[in-house]
Amino acid sequence: MVTANSQSPNVVTSCRVIAASAERIFELIADPAQQPRWDGNDNLAEAPEGQRVRAVGEVFTVKLTQGSVRENRVVEFEEGRRIAWLPSEPGKQPPGHLWRWELEPTADGRTQVCHTYDWSHLTDENRLPRARATTEDRLRASLDRLAELAES
């Protein structure tokens, strides 16, 4: 089952039920080294091992497919339920776009997973074309890849 909705033009959300526990799914999201395996934007190349997120305020790094590095500041965190981060170039302030994952276990042992990209506070005009290109379909691609990994 796949459901999706967008709250505003600058906030895109896609949701689907995944036949796996919230704990299993969250491990794939909260461990940056796993993120390139399910990234539907095909934007993440790799991330160093040992960066598993456990709290708000942590920063993890990822290398993008075009070679640059991003620092991701965790701004929301609830183990097994919610995680969100603000990416930025190393040593710089985040330009204002946010990635969020929310997980809700269902009564039958599956998990409703919602993935949101919020660029409503994006201040870097150079990033606007990429932000606009991050559509519901791109978010759904991440959900589908995540489901494939979590359900196997």
C-alpha positions as CSV (number, residue, x, y, z in Angstrom):
1,M,0.0,0.0,0.0
2,V,1.3,3.4,-0.9
3,T,-0.1,6.7,0.1
4,A,1.3,10.2,-0.5
5,N,0.4,13.8,0.0
6,S,2.1,17.2,-0.2
7,Q,1.2,19.9,2.3
8,S,2.6,22.8,0.3
9,P,4.6,23.3,-2.9
10,N,7.8,23.4,-0.8
11,V,7.0,20.4,1.4
12,V,6.8,17.0,-0.3
13,T,5.8,13.8,1.5
14,S,5.3,10.3,0.5
15,C,4.2,7.4,2.7
16,R,3.8,3.7,2.4
17,V,3.4,0.6,4.6
18,I,6.5,-1.6,4.7
19,A,6.2,-5.3,5.8
20,A,9.0,-5.0,8.5
21,S,9.3,-3.7,12.0
22,A,9.9,-0.1,12.8
23,E,13.2,-1.1,14.5
24,R,14.5,-2.8,11.4
25,I,13.6,0.1,9.1
26,F,14.9,2.7,11.5
27,E,18.3,1.0,11.6
28,L,18.6,1.4,7.8
29,I,17.7,5.1,8.1
30,A,19.6,6.1,11.2
31,D,22.9,4.4,10.0
32,P,24.3,6.8,7.3
33,A,26.5,4.0,5.9
34,Q,23.2,2.3,4.8
35,Q,21.6,5.3,3.2
36,P,23.2,5.1,-0.3
37,R,21.6,1.6,-0.5
38,W,18.1,3.1,-0.5
39,D,18.5,6.7,-1.7
40,G,15.9,7.2,-4.4
41,N,17.5,10.5,-5.5
42,D,20.6,8.6,-6.5
43,N,22.5,11.4,-4.8
44,L,24.4,9.6,-2.1
45,A,27.6,7.8,-3.0
46,E,28.9,6.6,0.5
47,A,29.1,7.4,4.2
48,P,31.7,6.3,6.7
49,E,30.8,3.4,9.0
50,G,30.3,4.1,12.7
51,Q,28.0,7.2,12.4
52,R,24.7,5.6,13.7
53,V,22.6,8.5,14.9
54,R,21.3,8.3,18.5
55,A,20.3,11.9,19.4
56,V,19.4,15.4,18.3
57,G,22.6,17.5,17.8
58,E,24.7,14.8,16.2
59,V,26.3,15.4,12.8
60,F,27.0,12.8,10.2
61,T,28.7,13.1,6.9
62,V,27.9,11.6,3.5
63,K,29.7,11.8,0.2
64,L,27.5,12.7,-2.8
65,T,27.7,11.1,-6.2
66,Q,29.2,14.2,-7.7
67,G,32.0,14.0,-5.2
68,S,31.2,16.7,-2.6
69,V,30.7,16.0,1.1
70,R,27.6,17.1,3.2
71,E,27.3,17.4,6.9
72,N,23.9,16.5,8.2
73,R,22.8,18.1,11.6
74,V,20.2,16.0,13.3
75,V,17.3,18.2,14.5
76,E,14.6,15.7,15.4
77,F,15.2,12.3,16.9
78,E,13.0,9.6,18.6
79,E,14.5,6.2,18.5
80,G,12.6,3.9,16.2
81,R,10.0,6.6,15.3
82,R,11.4,9.8,13.9
83,I,14.6,11.4,12.6
84,A,15.2,14.6,10.6
85,W,18.4,16.4,9.5
86,L,19.5,19.6,7.9
87,P,22.3,19.1,5.3
88,S,25.0,21.7,4.6
89,E,28.4,22.0,3.1
90,P,31.2,21.2,5.7
91,G,31.6,24.0,8.2
92,K,28.8,26.1,6.9
93,Q,25.3,26.9,8.2
94,P,22.5,24.7,6.7
95,P,20.8,26.5,3.9
96,G,17.4,25.5,5.2
97,H,16.2,22.3,3.6
98,L,15.2,19.3,5.8
99,W,14.8,15.6,5.3
100,R,12.5,13.8,7.7
101,W,11.5,10.2,8.3
102,E,8.5,9.2,10.5
103,L,7.7,5.6,11.4
104,E,4.4,4.3,12.9
105,P,4.1,0.6,13.7
106,T,0.8,-1.0,12.6
107,A,-1.2,-3.6,14.5
108,D,-0.2,-6.4,12.1
109,G,3.6,-5.9,12.6
110,R,4.2,-3.7,9.6
111,T,5.2,-0.1,9.6
112,Q,3.7,3.1,8.1
113,V,6.7,5.1,6.9
114,C,6.5,8.7,5.8
115,H,9.4,10.5,4.1
116,T,9.3,14.3,3.8
117,Y,11.5,16.8,2.0
118,D,10.9,20.3,3.3
119,W,12.5,23.2,1.5
120,S,10.2,25.9,2.7
121,H,13.1,27.7,4.5
122,L,15.7,27.2,1.8
123,T,17.8,30.3,1.5
124,D,20.3,29.3,-1.2
125,E,18.9,30.2,-4.5
126,N,21.4,27.9,-6.3
127,R,19.7,24.9,-4.7
128,L,16.2,25.8,-5.8
129,P,16.3,23.8,-9.1
130,R,17.4,20.7,-7.2
131,A,14.8,21.2,-4.5
132,R,12.0,21.6,-7.1
133,A,13.3,18.3,-8.7
134,T,12.9,16.4,-5.5
135,T,9.4,15.2,-6.2
136,E,7.0,12.8,-4.5
137,D,8.2,10.2,-7.0
138,R,11.8,10.6,-5.8
139,L,10.7,10.2,-2.2
140,R,8.6,7.1,-3.2
141,A,11.7,5.6,-4.9
142,S,13.5,5.9,-1.6
143,L,10.6,4.3,0.2
144,D,10.4,1.5,-2.3
145,R,14.2,0.8,-2.1
146,L,14.0,0.9,1.7
147,A,11.1,-1.5,1.7
148,E,13.0,-3.9,-0.5
149,L,15.9,-3.9,1.9
150,A,13.8,-4.1,5.1
151,E,11.6,-6.8,3.8
152,S,14.4,-9.1,2.7
